[in-house]
Amino acid sequence: MLNTDIRKVVVAGAGTMGVTLTRLFAQSGYEVTLWNRRQVSLDKAKDRIQGDLAVLAEQGRITETPETITGRISYTTEYACYETADFMVENIAEDLAVKQEFFRKICTLVPEHIVLATNTSGLRVTDIAQAVTKPERFCGMHWWNPPDLIPLVEVTKGDLTGDEAARIVYDMAVSLEKKPVIVKKDILGIIGNRLQYAVLREVLHIIEMGAAGPEEVDAAMKYGPGFRYSVLGPLETVDLGGVDIFRAVSNYLFADLGAETRSPVLNDLADQGRLGVKAGAGFYDYGPEEGLEKIRWRNDLFQRQWDLLKENPFKK
Ligand SMILES: NC(=O)c1ccc[n+]([C@@H]2O[C@H](COP(=O)([O-])OP(=O)(O)OC[C@H]3O[C@@H](n4cnc5c(N)ncnc54)[C@H](O)[C@@H]3O)[C@@H](O)[C@H]2O)c1
């Protein structure tokens, strides 16, 4: 029997994902310890969490005071925090050897009956599990960035993950007001990244064929399929549009879709150092404050979109 009475959560890794997850757990009432091997990242994390909570308070999006929420968070570089954890989720570097070394170490410390989760984006849960004692309690918990605003959590079962562990991760996501989906097989890219990259491959193919530029394909996605997909999944879309229509189109279109395994456009951008908002340029150019402004604009729309979806399910 695994522990289902979860109060103390340890978030391992104070990077992009770990910091926001720490705030999310604390906002949802958990006592949370953010563990990182270096203190400097923890100091930055603390500032970031305090700053984010101040903004949320100003927007009226939290019901407790920032001080009440931060009162549930501790920051540490000490491994002792693992000895008293009820649940842990790992968010350290996306590198199999690094993750295995980390789990080998903490498995000597954590209680035997707690669930250990990894936020790996693409590594196989089964491979990381080679370093885990009692691998039936080890499960993927794949969030989407920013994890406080995107509802999906993919609960990925490795070959040895038990149903009980997957259920606990699922319930944990629900308790954080997220939308978990159980993935029964340990497939590369899980579900979300397979979909995202299938679309990206086609978008790059359209640009490489010279049929449209970045602005046109982004607009076509946002105002067409993307607009629809925020409400309906692809299969619900087929049912509403008509299976016969989708069959007729798929019969001539599937064979014409791009199937390249490397994209010249993406490789050229990366080689030129146009790495996106963080570099001030990617497909588009960004002024000094523009990247941050765009992130804030996105966050506000994501929040409102999620509120709208939560408040309006198809069937109550
Ligand atoms: N950024 C995303 O969009 C995103 C989305 C979903 C999942 N993920 C996954 O979450 C995990 C963390 O990603 P991130 O974007 O927060 O990364 P990040 O680079 O921002 O942070 C990584 C953290 O890992 C720590 N770390 C690095 N090497 C370590 C080691 N040897 N031992 C202990 N700690 C070490 C670093 O100190 C840092 O705090 C990765 O597995 C990533 O694939 C990322």
Ligand as a Chemical Component Dictionary entry (heavy atoms), coordinates in Angstrom:
data_LIG
# 
_chem_comp.id                   LIG 
_chem_comp.type                 NON-POLYMER 
_chem_comp.pdbx_formal_charge   0 
_chem_comp.three_letter_code    LIG 
# 
loop_
_chem_comp_atom.comp_id 
_chem_comp_atom.atom_id 
_chem_comp_atom.alt_atom_id 
_chem_comp_atom.type_symbol 
_chem_comp_atom.charge 
_chem_comp_atom.model_Cartn_x 
_chem_comp_atom.model_Cartn_y 
_chem_comp_atom.model_Cartn_z 
_chem_comp_atom.pdbx_ordinal 
LIG N1  N1  N 0  10.769 23.688 -19.541 1  
LIG C1  C1  C 0  9.726  23.040 -20.027 2  
LIG O1  O1  O 0  8.971  23.544 -20.879 3  
LIG C2  C2  C 0  9.383  21.669 -19.515 4  
LIG C3  C3  C 0  8.045  21.195 -19.653 5  
LIG C4  C4  C 0  7.731  19.929 -19.142 6  
LIG C5  C5  C 0  8.724  19.149 -18.556 7  
LIG N2  N2  N 1  10.018 19.635 -18.469 8  
LIG C6  C6  C 0  11.022 18.754 -17.850 9  
LIG O2  O2  O 0  11.205 19.154 -16.504 10 
LIG C7  C7  C 0  12.572 18.917 -16.124 11 
LIG C8  C8  C 0  13.208 20.222 -15.693 12 
LIG O3  O3  O 0  13.134 21.133 -16.774 13 
LIG P1  P1  P 0  13.347 22.713 -16.556 14 
LIG O4  O4  O 0  12.922 23.369 -17.814 15 
LIG O5  O5  O -1 12.768 23.132 -15.244 16 
LIG O6  O6  O 0  14.958 22.743 -16.475 17 
LIG P2  P2  P 0  15.937 23.877 -15.920 18 
LIG O7  O7  O 0  17.169 23.758 -16.713 19 
LIG O8  O8  O 0  15.261 25.190 -15.833 20 
LIG O9  O9  O 0  16.215 23.371 -14.413 21 
LIG C9  C9  C 0  16.890 22.172 -14.161 22 
LIG C10 C10 C 0  17.260 22.054 -12.700 23 
LIG O10 O10 O 0  17.994 20.834 -12.550 24 
LIG C11 C11 C 0  19.076 21.052 -11.682 25 
LIG N3  N3  N 0  20.130 20.093 -11.989 26 
LIG C12 C12 C 0  20.867 20.038 -13.127 27 
LIG N4  N4  N 0  21.734 19.017 -13.037 28 
LIG C13 C13 C 0  21.546 18.423 -11.827 29 
LIG C14 C14 C 0  22.142 17.338 -11.146 30 
LIG N5  N5  N 0  23.142 16.647 -11.689 31 
LIG N6  N6  N 0  21.670 17.003 -9.914  32 
LIG C15 C15 C 0  20.678 17.696 -9.356  33 
LIG N7  N7  N 0  20.080 18.759 -9.947  34 
LIG C16 C16 C 0  20.519 19.108 -11.159 35 
LIG C17 C17 C 0  19.511 22.487 -11.945 36 
LIG O11 O11 O 0  20.180 22.997 -10.784 37 
LIG C18 C18 C 0  18.181 23.180 -12.188 38 
LIG O12 O12 O 0  17.645 23.664 -10.977 39 
LIG C19 C19 C 0  13.243 18.284 -17.340 40 
LIG O13 O13 O 0  13.193 16.885 -17.224 41 
LIG C20 C20 C 0  12.381 18.780 -18.495 42 
LIG O14 O14 O 0  12.448 17.948 -19.624 43 
LIG C21 C21 C 0  10.354 20.875 -18.903 44 
# 
loop_
_chem_comp_bond.comp_id 
_chem_comp_bond.atom_id_1 
_chem_comp_bond.atom_id_2 
_chem_comp_bond.value_order 
_chem_comp_bond.pdbx_ordinal 
LIG N1  C1  SING 1  
LIG C1  O1  DOUB 2  
LIG C1  C2  SING 3  
LIG C2  C3  SING 4  
LIG C2  C21 DOUB 5  
LIG C3  C4  DOUB 6  
LIG C4  C5  SING 7  
LIG C5  N2  DOUB 8  
LIG N2  C6  SING 9  
LIG N2  C21 SING 10 
LIG C6  O2  SING 11 
LIG C6  C20 SING 12 
LIG O2  C7  SING 13 
LIG C7  C8  SING 14 
LIG C7  C19 SING 15 
LIG C8  O3  SING 16 
LIG O3  P1  SING 17 
LIG P1  O4  DOUB 18 
LIG P1  O5  SING 19 
LIG P1  O6  SING 20 
LIG O6  P2  SING 21 
LIG P2  O7  DOUB 22 
LIG P2  O8  SING 23 
LIG P2  O9  SING 24 
LIG O9  C9  SING 25 
LIG C9  C10 SING 26 
LIG C10 O10 SING 27 
LIG C10 C18 SING 28 
LIG O10 C11 SING 29 
LIG C11 N3  SING 30 
LIG C11 C17 SING 31 
LIG N3  C12 SING 32 
LIG N3  C16 SING 33 
LIG C12 N4  DOUB 34 
LIG N4  C13 SING 35 
LIG C13 C14 SING 36 
LIG C13 C16 DOUB 37 
LIG C14 N5  SING 38 
LIG C14 N6  DOUB 39 
LIG N6  C15 SING 40 
LIG C15 N7  DOUB 41 
LIG N7  C16 SING 42 
LIG C17 O11 SING 43 
LIG C17 C18 SING 44 
LIG C18 O12 SING 45 
LIG C19 O13 SING 46 
LIG C19 C20 SING 47 
LIG C20 O14 SING 48 
# 
